[in-house]
Amino acid sequence: MKRFYKAVTVAAGGTGFRVMLDGRPLRTVGGRAQIVPTAPLAEALAAEWSGQGEEIDPARFVFRDLADYALDVIVPGKAAVVDELIPYAETDTLCYRAEPDEALGIRQRAVWDPLLTAAEARWQVQFVRVAGIMHRPQPDQTLARLREDLESRDGFTLAAVKTTTSLAASLVLGLMAVEPGADVDALWDAANLEEDWQAELWGKDEEAQARRARRHAAFAAAARFAALARG
């Protein structure tokens, strides 16, 4: 699609802020008013529009897509999104390890146990650690507490959590990534510990490394989106 606008501005509107193209306010893909809660997030959305060339590249609208998902999907249907996220806690990456005496298992405990321990302290819950691939259920109280946390989140934060959680295959890491002061790169490395372990053993594959870099960028962008939505 050819670029069809010249001026990109931000204006206060409704309960938040809106991006304007040549003075006309944007709407979501679903036709809703694209009103975001903070000026910094609106400015980031505007920067995506300003940064387009003569041909519009949809892949460069990372924040716009997250905002539209929040407004079009989560606001009218938060319960369904929470239902989609809870299974990540039931099979959380951090809970499934190699055997304790294996080298990989030792590294997993060193990297993952501090994260799980911090999560347990924060939510006042317990996570079951599993050696091997056989599924073991997490306590009902743990899942209920995580559901309560998700239900308390606003739509914009939950949109970010949906992305960080699915990329990390971990609700614990997904929620940690959107917290103020989070070390997003360290959390991403924790999510990819097994993949990096295999690369150390057998060498790095260029295609796999490129895919990892793209997913890392998406993980970091979602975390930044949450931060901008907080203001």
Secondary structure as the mmCIF struct_conf table of DSSP 4:
data_model
#
loop_
_struct_conf.conf_type_id
_struct_conf.id
_struct_conf.beg_label_comp_id
_struct_conf.beg_label_asym_id
_struct_conf.beg_label_seq_id
_struct_conf.end_label_comp_id
_struct_conf.end_label_asym_id
_struct_conf.end_label_seq_id
STRN STRN1 LYS A 2 LYS A 2
BEND BEND1 LYS A 6 LYS A 6
STRN STRN2 VAL A 8 GLY A 13
TURN_TY1_P TURN_TY1_P1 GLY A 14 THR A 15
STRN STRN3 GLY A 16 LEU A 21
TURN_TY1_P TURN_TY1_P2 ASP A 22 GLY A 23
STRN STRN4 ARG A 24 PRO A 25
HELX_LH_PP_P HELX_LH_PP_P1 LEU A 26 LEU A 26
STRN STRN5 ARG A 27 ARG A 27
TURN_TY1_P TURN_TY1_P3 VAL A 29 GLY A 30
BEND BEND2 GLY A 31 GLY A 31
STRN STRN6 ALA A 33 ALA A 33
STRN STRN7 VAL A 36 VAL A 36
BEND BEND3 PRO A 37 PRO A 37
HELX_RH_AL_P HELX_RH_AL_P1 ALA A 39 SER A 50
TURN_TY1_P TURN_TY1_P4 GLY A 51 GLY A 51
BEND BEND4 GLU A 54 GLU A 54
STRN STRN8 GLU A 55 GLU A 55
HELX_RH_3T_P HELX_RH_3T_P1 PRO A 58 ARG A 60
HELX_RH_AL_P HELX_RH_AL_P2 VAL A 62 TYR A 69
HELX_RH_PI_P HELX_RH_PI_P1 ALA A 70 ILE A 74
TURN_TY1_P TURN_TY1_P5 VAL A 75 PRO A 76
HELX_RH_AL_P HELX_RH_AL_P3 LYS A 78 GLU A 90
TURN_TY1_P TURN_TY1_P6 THR A 91 THR A 91
HELX_RH_3T_P HELX_RH_3T_P2 THR A 93 CYS A 95
STRN STRN9 TYR A 96 ARG A 97
BEND BEND5 ALA A 98 ALA A 98
TURN_TY1_P TURN_TY1_P7 PRO A 100 ASP A 101
BEND BEND6 GLU A 102 GLU A 102
HELX_RH_AL_P HELX_RH_AL_P4 ALA A 103 TRP A 123
TURN_TY1_P TURN_TY1_P8 GLN A 124 GLN A 124
STRN STRN10 VAL A 130 ALA A 131
BEND BEND7 GLY A 132 MET A 134
HELX_LH_PP_P HELX_LH_PP_P2 PRO A 137 PRO A 139
HELX_RH_AL_P HELX_RH_AL_P5 ASP A 140 GLU A 151
TURN_TY1_P TURN_TY1_P9 SER A 152 SER A 152
BEND BEND8 ARG A 153 ARG A 153
HELX_RH_AL_P HELX_RH_AL_P6 GLY A 155 ALA A 168
TURN_TY1_P TURN_TY1_P10 ALA A 169 ALA A 169
HELX_RH_AL_P HELX_RH_AL_P7 LEU A 171 ALA A 177
TURN_TY1_P TURN_TY1_P11 VAL A 178 VAL A 178
BEND BEND9 GLU A 179 GLU A 179
TURN_TY1_P TURN_TY1_P12 PRO A 180 GLY A 181
HELX_RH_AL_P HELX_RH_AL_P8 VAL A 184 ALA A 191
TURN_TY1_P TURN_TY1_P13 ASN A 192 ASN A 192
HELX_RH_AL_P HELX_RH_AL_P9 LEU A 193 TRP A 202
HELX_RH_AL_P HELX_RH_AL_P10 GLU A 206 ARG A 230
#
